[in-house]
């Protein structure tokens, strides 16, 4: 039986674009040379790698290829940026970040705190926005690094990282600014050369390249200590034989991401809005967890009140729909989403949150199907809830509206 | 994706006995909305104390629904005092196992059952309000942690968290849980040497000596040193060519009744 598959979990990972796959395949068994080799067999590849780096440069909106460091993941990129700056900065031990960053960033700061660094965690309001005055006040002479994400993985909410970099630099020009752009790449235009951002991370598999390849933008003149020492690869900033097929794949994926940005901003956004509006108007206990305005075009986060997220996902899975949840039960950590908690999302819908994230491969038919089956799924789960009185009140309130 | 058993998958897809009983004789509740899972259990009990019907309403994940559902099936038809003996481990076994991080779902089922039975007997409150709450995030009491440790033979902090959720959020209570674990493991009464000798000789007297005497032999306990038990054979046993088999026979009996690690040494 061929089970239907509607993949709406593109913030977790994406399908490798067929064109990307085709581009990378020859670099496994046909041209498998180490690019460092002194023969044509290797030399031929270098042109290809340079093209790929150029495409990644364009994705970042960087000024030169020298500013691009290839890594194996978004987490490695973030670790290289954070630890690289901290280890290259002497004396200044203060870091500023936000409460809603990705765990790869937050857990790195938690580790640095144990090593004697002081970290300020900025909160967000109910729309997921930072207080920029508070941020400005937090920047001190001893601040080594300010680290904010471009787009939030759970809600899609955007931080004004360009403005933040301006504020930071005007307060302390020595402070470095790192932007986790993993959820921004391919969804919003990055133009880092015209900003004051020093470092930014992306991950290939979030924009239709395979898993196991990532990149870090390092503005020219920014000193970092390498995490992985050894050979001279990546200009001595990351040792290890180049993942040639991965780099070539990410290059192609970056080019396609830049080319399809307008599709993302129009068609994908329309589909997302259609899904969101349909759920919010047809399901009485649905409530939007992310703010309407300022977010990436592909993501919506909806809370279903008085029911639990894992069960929603399991029932959606039965219908062939893949999404994710900020529920405690799905994470294995027992604790609900730190992002939604920081936004003050009430308990009633915190555990029943579902994130739908689309991609350029999402079709209208898939969205129509999802819109059609969600009300039935939610009503089945509502029937199991011990909060029947509260649900009835919500239903009545919706009807009077 | 959790590795749920077939039974769990079947039950969250098609739960049995979901809903409420309007004129229930007893209602029990466990968990809360803020904790992320909650279970309400309704019982109908006849004049003989037999549970004739049970229904549940659950706010929770797949394994919470499956645990609730199987619990209702396990208790219907049972006397309320029989139902009271059901442990969370039995719920897990009926489900064909639960992933380690989901054990707390079975504990929640057990707690709701306890609460419902307490309600039936009019016991004002099963959880003493003064009882010490260890995990503030999930409102887990010291008693809940201790009974999970005891019923499931838990040894590590991670196991306690998986079974009770305690320590699973902010983590501030982790030290406290470890202290409880340590205390609990030390609480197992350690016998003095005299008590050990008495215990061993009782077993010998009851299970070993009679059969040896039938064969005109006998046995005497010489000494006990931790898990080493020194014995001496008499009569026919002493001169018997199969004396080493007899020693093993004695060892098996002592292992069965006292401890698996016992070593019997003939002197």
Interface residues (C-beta under 8 A of the other chain):
Chain A: X306 X307 X308 X309 X310 X311 X314 X318 X327 X328 X329 X330 X332 X333 X334 X335 X336 X347 X348 X351 X383 X384 X385 X386 X387 X388
Chain B: X12 X13 X15 X18 X19 X20 X29 X33 X34 X36 X37 X38 X39 X40 X57 X58 X59 X60 X61 X62 X64 X65 X101 X102 X104 X137 X138 X161 X165 X168 X169 X170
